[in-house]
Amino acid sequence: MEEMWLARDKSGDLYFHGESKPKKNKERGIWASDEINPFWINPEMFPEVKWSDSEPTKVKLEIVK
């Protein structure tokens, strides 16, 4: 299993960030990490993840065969 981070930008966009924990950049309204291109996911998913959160949400990615 791979640990990742889930965070919602001020605009409402929702992203998975890889191994690098993102940090909130209030001036730009985004969560920034070492990832060049965090993975965008449908913003209707995970409504409990909000811009107002003080920390990103840690998630685990598991591939089931």
PDB file of N, CA, C and O in Angstrom:
ATOM      1  N   MET A   1       0.828  -1.183   0.000  1.00  0.00           N
ATOM      2  CA  MET A   1       0.000   0.000   0.000  1.00  0.00           C
ATOM      3  C   MET A   1       0.872   1.246   0.000  1.00  0.00           C
ATOM      4  O   MET A   1       1.927   1.294   0.631  1.00  0.00           O
ATOM      5  N   GLU A   2       0.410   2.223  -0.708  1.00  0.00           N
ATOM      6  CA  GLU A   2       1.132   3.475  -0.846  1.00  0.00           C
ATOM      7  C   GLU A   2       0.406   4.556  -0.047  1.00  0.00           C
ATOM      8  O   GLU A   2      -0.798   4.747  -0.211  1.00  0.00           O
ATOM      9  N   GLU A   3       1.143   5.266   0.823  1.00  0.00           N
ATOM     10  CA  GLU A   3       0.543   6.389   1.541  1.00  0.00           C
ATOM     11  C   GLU A   3       0.561   7.608   0.649  1.00  0.00           C
ATOM     12  O   GLU A   3       1.566   7.913   0.007  1.00  0.00           O
ATOM     13  N   MET A   4      -0.562   8.302   0.616  1.00  0.00           N
ATOM     14  CA  MET A   4      -0.700   9.508  -0.187  1.00  0.00           C
ATOM     15  C   MET A   4      -1.465  10.534   0.647  1.00  0.00           C
ATOM     16  O   MET A   4      -1.889  10.262   1.770  1.00  0.00           O
ATOM     17  N   TRP A   5      -1.625  11.696   0.075  1.00  0.00           N
ATOM     18  CA  TRP A   5      -2.318  12.776   0.761  1.00  0.00           C
ATOM     19  C   TRP A   5      -3.427  13.308  -0.135  1.00  0.00           C
ATOM     20  O   TRP A   5      -3.260  13.403  -1.351  1.00  0.00           O
ATOM     21  N   LEU A   6      -4.543  13.649   0.461  1.00  0.00           N
ATOM     22  CA  LEU A   6      -5.685  14.191  -0.234  1.00  0.00           C
ATOM     23  C   LEU A   6      -5.935  15.594   0.316  1.00  0.00           C
ATOM     24  O   LEU A   6      -6.022  15.778   1.530  1.00  0.00           O
ATOM     25  N   ALA A   7      -6.052  16.586  -0.578  1.00  0.00           N
ATOM     26  CA  ALA A   7      -6.276  17.962  -0.131  1.00  0.00           C
ATOM     27  C   ALA A   7      -7.128  18.712  -1.148  1.00  0.00           C
ATOM     28  O   ALA A   7      -7.031  18.489  -2.355  1.00  0.00           O
ATOM     29  N   ARG A   8      -7.966  19.607  -0.628  1.00  0.00           N
ATOM     30  CA  ARG A   8      -8.853  20.411  -1.476  1.00  0.00           C
ATOM     31  C   ARG A   8      -8.334  21.844  -1.502  1.00  0.00           C
ATOM     32  O   ARG A   8      -8.103  22.447  -0.454  1.00  0.00           O
ATOM     33  N   ASP A   9      -8.154  22.382  -2.703  1.00  0.00           N
ATOM     34  CA  ASP A   9      -7.720  23.766  -2.853  1.00  0.00           C
ATOM     35  C   ASP A   9      -8.878  24.714  -2.558  1.00  0.00           C
ATOM     36  O   ASP A   9     -10.034  24.295  -2.503  1.00  0.00           O
ATOM     37  N   LYS A  10      -8.562  25.985  -2.371  1.00  0.00           N
ATOM     38  CA  LYS A  10      -9.582  26.992  -2.067  1.00  0.00           C
ATOM     39  C   LYS A  10     -10.646  27.060  -3.163  1.00  0.00           C
ATOM     40  O   LYS A  10     -11.807  27.361  -2.885  1.00  0.00           O
ATOM     41  N   SER A  11     -10.252  26.781  -4.402  1.00  0.00           N
ATOM     42  CA  SER A  11     -11.185  26.804  -5.532  1.00  0.00           C
ATOM     43  C   SER A  11     -12.171  25.633  -5.503  1.00  0.00           C
ATOM     44  O   SER A  11     -13.153  25.631  -6.247  1.00  0.00           O
ATOM     45  N   GLY A  12     -11.913  24.639  -4.647  1.00  0.00           N
ATOM     46  CA  GLY A  12     -12.767  23.460  -4.564  1.00  0.00           C
ATOM     47  C   GLY A  12     -12.193  22.248  -5.274  1.00  0.00           C
ATOM     48  O   GLY A  12     -12.725  21.146  -5.140  1.00  0.00           O
ATOM     49  N   ASP A  13     -11.100  22.435  -6.039  1.00  0.00           N
ATOM     50  CA  ASP A  13     -10.464  21.289  -6.708  1.00  0.00           C
ATOM     51  C   ASP A  13      -9.859  20.351  -5.673  1.00  0.00           C
ATOM     52  O   ASP A  13      -9.360  20.784  -4.634  1.00  0.00           O
ATOM     53  N   LEU A  14      -9.913  19.059  -5.978  1.00  0.00           N
ATOM     54  CA  LEU A  14      -9.444  18.024  -5.065  1.00  0.00           C
ATOM     55  C   LEU A  14      -8.295  17.270  -5.710  1.00  0.00           C
ATOM     56  O   LEU A  14      -8.382  16.888  -6.877  1.00  0.00           O
ATOM     57  N   TYR A  15      -7.203  17.047  -4.953  1.00  0.00           N
ATOM     58  CA  TYR A  15      -5.997  16.422  -5.505  1.00  0.00           C
ATOM     59  C   TYR A  15      -5.440  15.355  -4.580  1.00  0.00           C
ATOM     60  O   TYR A  15      -5.493  15.468  -3.356  1.00  0.00           O
ATOM     61  N   PHE A  16      -4.894  14.294  -5.219  1.00  0.00           N
ATOM     62  CA  PHE A  16      -4.038  13.334  -4.531  1.00  0.00           C
ATOM     63  C   PHE A  16      -2.607  13.814  -4.701  1.00  0.00           C
ATOM     64  O   PHE A  16      -2.189  14.170  -5.803  1.00  0.00           O
ATOM     65  N   HIS A  17      -1.862  13.823  -3.613  1.00  0.00           N
ATOM     66  CA  HIS A  17      -0.431  14.127  -3.648  1.00  0.00           C
ATOM     67  C   HIS A  17       0.288  12.842  -3.268  1.00  0.00           C
ATOM     68  O   HIS A  17      -0.181  12.103  -2.403  1.00  0.00           O
ATOM     69  N   GLY A  18       1.412  12.569  -3.900  1.00  0.00           N
ATOM     70  CA  GLY A  18       2.166  11.341  -3.655  1.00  0.00           C
ATOM     71  C   GLY A  18       2.821  11.317  -2.291  1.00  0.00           C
ATOM     72  O   GLY A  18       2.230  11.762  -1.308  1.00  0.00           O
ATOM     73  N   GLU A  19       4.021  10.808  -2.224  1.00  0.00           N
ATOM     74  CA  GLU A  19       4.711  10.590  -0.954  1.00  0.00           C
ATOM     75  C   GLU A  19       5.034  11.870  -0.197  1.00  0.00           C
ATOM     76  O   GLU A  19       5.284  11.826   1.008  1.00  0.00           O
ATOM     77  N   SER A  20       5.033  12.996  -0.876  1.00  0.00           N
ATOM     78  CA  SER A  20       5.374  14.268  -0.255  1.00  0.00           C
ATOM     79  C   SER A  20       4.126  14.925   0.336  1.00  0.00           C
ATOM     80  O   SER A  20       3.190  15.245  -0.396  1.00  0.00           O
ATOM     81  N   LYS A  21       4.110  15.125   1.644  1.00  0.00           N
ATOM     82  CA  LYS A  21       2.970  15.748   2.319  1.00  0.00           C
ATOM     83  C   LYS A  21       2.853  17.209   1.872  1.00  0.00           C
ATOM     84  O   LYS A  21       3.812  17.969   2.007  1.00  0.00           O
ATOM     85  N   PRO A  22       1.697  17.610   1.345  1.00  0.00           N
ATOM     86  CA  PRO A  22       1.548  18.999   0.901  1.00  0.00           C
ATOM     87  C   PRO A  22       1.393  19.962   2.077  1.00  0.00           C
ATOM     88  O   PRO A  22       0.980  19.582   3.173  1.00  0.00           O
ATOM     89  N   LYS A  23       1.738  21.210   1.813  1.00  0.00           N
ATOM     90  CA  LYS A  23       1.592  22.279   2.797  1.00  0.00           C
ATOM     91  C   LYS A  23       0.633  23.313   2.231  1.00  0.00           C
ATOM     92  O   LYS A  23       0.632  23.583   1.030  1.00  0.00           O
ATOM     93  N   LYS A  24      -0.176  23.882   3.096  1.00  0.00           N
ATOM     94  CA  LYS A  24      -1.163  24.866   2.671  1.00  0.00           C
ATOM     95  C   LYS A  24      -0.493  26.193   2.351  1.00  0.00           C
ATOM     96  O   LYS A  24       0.250  26.737   3.168  1.00  0.00           O
ATOM     97  N   ASN A  25      -0.757  26.709   1.159  1.00  0.00           N
ATOM     98  CA  ASN A  25      -0.276  28.029   0.757  1.00  0.00           C
ATOM     99  C   ASN A  25      -1.510  28.926   0.672  1.00  0.00           C
ATOM    100  O   ASN A  25      -2.189  28.966  -0.354  1.00  0.00           O
ATOM    101  N   LYS A  26      -1.794  29.647   1.764  1.00  0.00           N
ATOM    102  CA  LYS A  26      -3.009  30.460   1.843  1.00  0.00           C
ATOM    103  C   LYS A  26      -3.010  31.585   0.828  1.00  0.00           C
ATOM    104  O   LYS A  26      -4.066  31.936   0.302  1.00  0.00           O
ATOM    105  N   GLU A  27      -1.855  32.156   0.539  1.00  0.00           N
ATOM    106  CA  GLU A  27      -1.772  33.263  -0.420  1.00  0.00           C
ATOM    107  C   GLU A  27      -2.214  32.837  -1.817  1.00  0.00           C
ATOM    108  O   GLU A  27      -2.884  33.596  -2.518  1.00  0.00           O
ATOM    109  N   ARG A  28      -1.835  31.612  -2.223  1.00  0.00           N
ATOM    110  CA  ARG A  28      -2.186  31.112  -3.557  1.00  0.00           C
ATOM    111  C   ARG A  28      -3.469  30.278  -3.555  1.00  0.00           C
ATOM    112  O   ARG A  28      -4.011  29.973  -4.617  1.00  0.00           O
ATOM    113  N   GLY A  29      -3.953  29.912  -2.373  1.00  0.00           N
ATOM    114  CA  GLY A  29      -5.185  29.134  -2.280  1.00  0.00           C
ATOM    115  C   GLY A  29      -5.025  27.688  -2.697  1.00  0.00           C
ATOM    116  O   GLY A  29      -5.966  27.063  -3.185  1.00  0.00           O
ATOM    117  N   ILE A  30      -3.811  27.152  -2.499  1.00  0.00           N
ATOM    118  CA  ILE A  30      -3.541  25.765  -2.910  1.00  0.00           C
ATOM    119  C   ILE A  30      -2.782  25.022  -1.817  1.00  0.00           C
ATOM    120  O   ILE A  30      -2.235  25.622  -0.891  1.00  0.00           O
ATOM    121  N   TRP A  31      -2.766  23.706  -1.951  1.00  0.00           N
ATOM    122  CA  TRP A  31      -1.884  22.847  -1.160  1.00  0.00           C
ATOM    123  C   TRP A  31      -0.731  22.482  -2.091  1.00  0.00           C
ATOM    124  O   TRP A  31      -0.957  21.920  -3.162  1.00  0.00           O
ATOM    125  N   ALA A  32       0.485  22.791  -1.701  1.00  0.00           N
ATOM    126  CA  ALA A  32       1.649  22.549  -2.552  1.00  0.00           C
ATOM    127  C   ALA A  32       2.528  21.463  -1.941  1.00  0.00           C
ATOM    128  O   ALA A  32       2.734  21.409  -0.729  1.00  0.00           O
ATOM    129  N   SER A  33       3.043  20.593  -2.823  1.00  0.00           N
ATOM    130  CA  SER A  33       3.955  19.529  -2.392  1.00  0.00           C
ATOM    131  C   SER A  33       5.108  19.449  -3.381  1.00  0.00           C
ATOM    132  O   SER A  33       5.195  20.250  -4.311  1.00  0.00           O
ATOM    133  N   ASP A  34       5.978  18.494  -3.179  1.00  0.00           N
ATOM    134  CA  ASP A  34       7.095  18.283  -4.096  1.00  0.00           C
ATOM    135  C   ASP A  34       6.650  17.652  -5.407  1.00  0.00           C
ATOM    136  O   ASP A  34       7.437  17.551  -6.348  1.00  0.00           O
ATOM    137  N   GLU A  35       5.392  17.227  -5.474  1.00  0.00           N
ATOM    138  CA  GLU A  35       4.860  16.633  -6.695  1.00  0.00           C
ATOM    139  C   GLU A  35       4.793  17.691  -7.791  1.00  0.00           C
ATOM    140  O   GLU A  35       4.326  18.804  -7.549  1.00  0.00           O
ATOM    141  N   ILE A  36       5.248  17.358  -8.972  1.00  0.00           N
ATOM    142  CA  ILE A  36       5.160  18.292 -10.089  1.00  0.00           C
ATOM    143  C   ILE A  36       3.707  18.448 -10.507  1.00  0.00           C
ATOM    144  O   ILE A  36       3.237  19.567 -10.717  1.00  0.00           O
ATOM    145  N   ASN A  37       2.995  17.340 -10.628  1.00  0.00           N
ATOM    146  CA  ASN A  37       1.592  17.355 -11.030  1.00  0.00           C
ATOM    147  C   ASN A  37       0.789  16.454 -10.102  1.00  0.00           C
ATOM    148  O   ASN A  37       0.670  15.256 -10.363  1.00  0.00           O
ATOM    149  N   PRO A  38       0.235  17.006  -9.022  1.00  0.00           N
ATOM    150  CA  PRO A  38      -0.626  16.151  -8.204  1.00  0.00           C
ATOM    151  C   PRO A  38      -1.806  15.689  -9.048  1.00  0.00           C
ATOM    152  O   PRO A  38      -2.173  16.351 -10.019  1.00  0.00           O
ATOM    153  N   PHE A  39      -2.398  14.565  -8.688  1.00  0.00           N
ATOM    154  CA  PHE A  39      -3.457  13.946  -9.473  1.00  0.00           C
ATOM    155  C   PHE A  39      -4.808  14.536  -9.108  1.00  0.00           C
ATOM    156  O   PHE A  39      -5.247  14.420  -7.963  1.00  0.00           O
ATOM    157  N   TRP A  40      -5.477  15.172 -10.076  1.00  0.00           N
ATOM    158  CA  TRP A  40      -6.805  15.746  -9.870  1.00  0.00           C
ATOM    159  C   TRP A  40      -7.831  14.626  -9.799  1.00  0.00           C
ATOM    160  O   TRP A  40      -7.775  13.671 -10.574  1.00  0.00           O
ATOM    161  N   ILE A  41      -8.766  14.748  -8.864  1.00  0.00           N
ATOM    162  CA  ILE A  41      -9.883  13.799  -8.818  1.00  0.00           C
ATOM    163  C   ILE A  41     -11.188  14.585  -8.755  1.00  0.00           C
ATOM    164  O   ILE A  41     -11.193  15.775  -8.439  1.00  0.00           O
ATOM    165  N   ASN A  42     -12.275  13.921  -9.056  1.00  0.00           N
ATOM    166  CA  ASN A  42     -13.587  14.549  -9.075  1.00  0.00           C
ATOM    167  C   ASN A  42     -13.833  15.272  -7.751  1.00  0.00           C
ATOM    168  O   ASN A  42     -13.785  14.643  -6.694  1.00  0.00           O
ATOM    169  N   PRO A  43     -14.098  16.586  -7.788  1.00  0.00           N
ATOM    170  CA  PRO A  43     -14.274  17.344  -6.550  1.00  0.00           C
ATOM    171  C   PRO A  43     -15.514  16.963  -5.749  1.00  0.00           C
ATOM    172  O   PRO A  43     -15.645  17.359  -4.591  1.00  0.00           O
ATOM    173  N   GLU A  44     -16.428  16.196  -6.351  1.00  0.00           N
ATOM    174  CA  GLU A  44     -17.607  15.744  -5.610  1.00  0.00           C
ATOM    175  C   GLU A  44     -17.285  14.570  -4.686  1.00  0.00           C
ATOM    176  O   GLU A  44     -18.064  14.236  -3.794  1.00  0.00           O
ATOM    177  N   MET A  45     -16.136  13.956  -4.911  1.00  0.00           N
ATOM    178  CA  MET A  45     -15.714  12.855  -4.047  1.00  0.00           C
ATOM    179  C   MET A  45     -15.158  13.427  -2.744  1.00  0.00           C
ATOM    180  O   MET A  45     -14.628  14.538  -2.729  1.00  0.00           O
ATOM    181  N   PHE A  46     -15.273  12.697  -1.689  1.00  0.00           N
ATOM    182  CA  PHE A  46     -14.725  13.056  -0.378  1.00  0.00           C
ATOM    183  C   PHE A  46     -15.144  14.462   0.060  1.00  0.00           C
ATOM    184  O   PHE A  46     -14.284  15.315   0.278  1.00  0.00           O
ATOM    185  N   PRO A  47     -16.450  14.718   0.194  1.00  0.00           N
ATOM    186  CA  PRO A  47     -16.909  16.051   0.606  1.00  0.00           C
ATOM    187  C   PRO A  47     -16.421  16.444   1.999  1.00  0.00           C
ATOM    188  O   PRO A  47     -16.454  17.620   2.362  1.00  0.00           O
ATOM    189  N   GLU A  48     -15.972  15.469   2.771  1.00  0.00           N
ATOM    190  CA  GLU A  48     -15.470  15.777   4.117  1.00  0.00           C
ATOM    191  C   GLU A  48     -14.102  16.465   4.088  1.00  0.00           C
ATOM    192  O   GLU A  48     -13.680  17.041   5.091  1.00  0.00           O
ATOM    193  N   VAL A  49     -13.407  16.409   2.946  1.00  0.00           N
ATOM    194  CA  VAL A  49     -12.115  17.091   2.810  1.00  0.00           C
ATOM    195  C   VAL A  49     -12.391  18.520   2.362  1.00  0.00           C
ATOM    196  O   VAL A  49     -12.981  18.746   1.305  1.00  0.00           O
ATOM    197  N   LYS A  50     -11.960  19.480   3.169  1.00  0.00           N
ATOM    198  CA  LYS A  50     -12.275  20.884   2.914  1.00  0.00           C
ATOM    199  C   LYS A  50     -11.015  21.745   2.890  1.00  0.00           C
ATOM    200  O   LYS A  50      -9.984  21.385   3.458  1.00  0.00           O
ATOM    201  N   TRP A  51     -11.123  22.891   2.218  1.00  0.00           N
ATOM    202  CA  TRP A  51     -10.022  23.860   2.199  1.00  0.00           C
ATOM    203  C   TRP A  51      -9.711  24.327   3.619  1.00  0.00           C
ATOM    204  O   TRP A  51      -8.553  24.591   3.942  1.00  0.00           O
ATOM    205  N   SER A  52     -10.713  24.430   4.451  1.00  0.00           N
ATOM    206  CA  SER A  52     -10.527  24.927   5.813  1.00  0.00           C
ATOM    207  C   SER A  52      -9.764  23.950   6.717  1.00  0.00           C
ATOM    208  O   SER A  52      -9.391  24.315   7.832  1.00  0.00           O
ATOM    209  N   ASP A  53      -9.528  22.719   6.257  1.00  0.00           N
ATOM    210  CA  ASP A  53      -8.765  21.756   7.055  1.00  0.00           C
ATOM    211  C   ASP A  53      -7.363  22.302   7.327  1.00  0.00           C
ATOM    212  O   ASP A  53      -6.744  22.913   6.457  1.00  0.00           O
ATOM    213  N   SER A  54      -6.876  22.074   8.538  1.00  0.00           N
ATOM    214  CA  SER A  54      -5.533  22.558   8.878  1.00  0.00           C
ATOM    215  C   SER A  54      -4.432  21.622   8.375  1.00  0.00           C
ATOM    216  O   SER A  54      -3.278  22.030   8.245  1.00  0.00           O
ATOM    217  N   GLU A  55      -4.789  20.380   8.095  1.00  0.00           N
ATOM    218  CA  GLU A  55      -3.826  19.388   7.592  1.00  0.00           C
ATOM    219  C   GLU A  55      -4.452  18.648   6.413  1.00  0.00           C
ATOM    220  O   GLU A  55      -5.674  18.519   6.346  1.00  0.00           O
ATOM    221  N   PRO A  56      -3.626  18.158   5.477  1.00  0.00           N
ATOM    222  CA  PRO A  56      -4.168  17.310   4.420  1.00  0.00           C
ATOM    223  C   PRO A  56      -4.608  15.975   5.014  1.00  0.00           C
ATOM    224  O   PRO A  56      -4.190  15.616   6.114  1.00  0.00           O
ATOM    225  N   THR A  57      -5.439  15.250   4.298  1.00  0.00           N
ATOM    226  CA  THR A  57      -5.935  13.961   4.765  1.00  0.00           C
ATOM    227  C   THR A  57      -5.041  12.842   4.244  1.00  0.00           C
ATOM    228  O   THR A  57      -4.831  12.713   3.038  1.00  0.00           O
ATOM    229  N   LYS A  58      -4.519  12.040   5.158  1.00  0.00           N
ATOM    230  CA  LYS A  58      -3.662  10.923   4.758  1.00  0.00           C
ATOM    231  C   LYS A  58      -4.546   9.773   4.293  1.00  0.00           C
ATOM    232  O   LYS A  58      -5.500   9.399   4.975  1.00  0.00           O
ATOM    233  N   VAL A  59      -4.224   9.216   3.131  1.00  0.00           N
ATOM    234  CA  VAL A  59      -4.966   8.079   2.569  1.00  0.00           C
ATOM    235  C   VAL A  59      -3.978   7.011   2.140  1.00  0.00           C
ATOM    236  O   VAL A  59      -2.786   7.279   1.991  1.00  0.00           O
ATOM    237  N   LYS A  60      -4.477   5.803   1.942  1.00  0.00           N
ATOM    238  CA  LYS A  60      -3.646   4.708   1.431  1.00  0.00           C
ATOM    239  C   LYS A  60      -4.242   4.213   0.138  1.00  0.00           C
ATOM    240  O   LYS A  60      -5.442   3.956   0.045  1.00  0.00           O
ATOM    241  N   LEU A  61      -3.403   4.085  -0.843  1.00  0.00           N
ATOM    242  CA  LEU A  61      -3.808   3.554  -2.144  1.00  0.00           C
ATOM    243  C   LEU A  61      -3.470   2.070  -2.168  1.00  0.00           C
ATOM    244  O   LEU A  61      -2.320   1.677  -1.969  1.00  0.00           O
ATOM    245  N   GLU A  62      -4.483   1.260  -2.414  1.00  0.00           N
ATOM    246  CA  GLU A  62      -4.278  -0.182  -2.463  1.00  0.00           C
ATOM    247  C   GLU A  62      -4.809  -0.707  -3.798  1.00  0.00           C
ATOM    248  O   GLU A  62      -5.954  -0.448  -4.170  1.00  0.00           O
ATOM    249  N   ILE A  63      -3.979  -1.431  -4.494  1.00  0.00           N
ATOM    250  CA  ILE A  63      -4.386  -2.040  -5.762  1.00  0.00           C
ATOM    251  C   ILE A  63      -4.786  -3.475  -5.459  1.00  0.00           C
ATOM    252  O   ILE A  63      -3.991  -4.260  -4.942  1.00  0.00           O
ATOM    253  N   VAL A  64      -6.016  -3.801  -5.785  1.00  0.00           N
ATOM    254  CA  VAL A  64      -6.548  -5.144  -5.526  1.00  0.00           C
ATOM    255  C   VAL A  64      -6.687  -5.852  -6.858  1.00  0.00           C
ATOM    256  O   VAL A  64      -7.301  -5.338  -7.792  1.00  0.00           O
ATOM    257  N   LYS A  65      -6.113  -7.027  -6.931  1.00  0.00           N
ATOM    258  CA  LYS A  65      -6.178  -7.809  -8.187  1.00  0.00           C
ATOM    259  C   LYS A  65      -7.236  -8.865  -8.094  1.00  0.00           C
ATOM    260  O   LYS A  65      -7.440  -9.620  -9.044  1.00  0.00           O
TER     261      LYS A  65
END
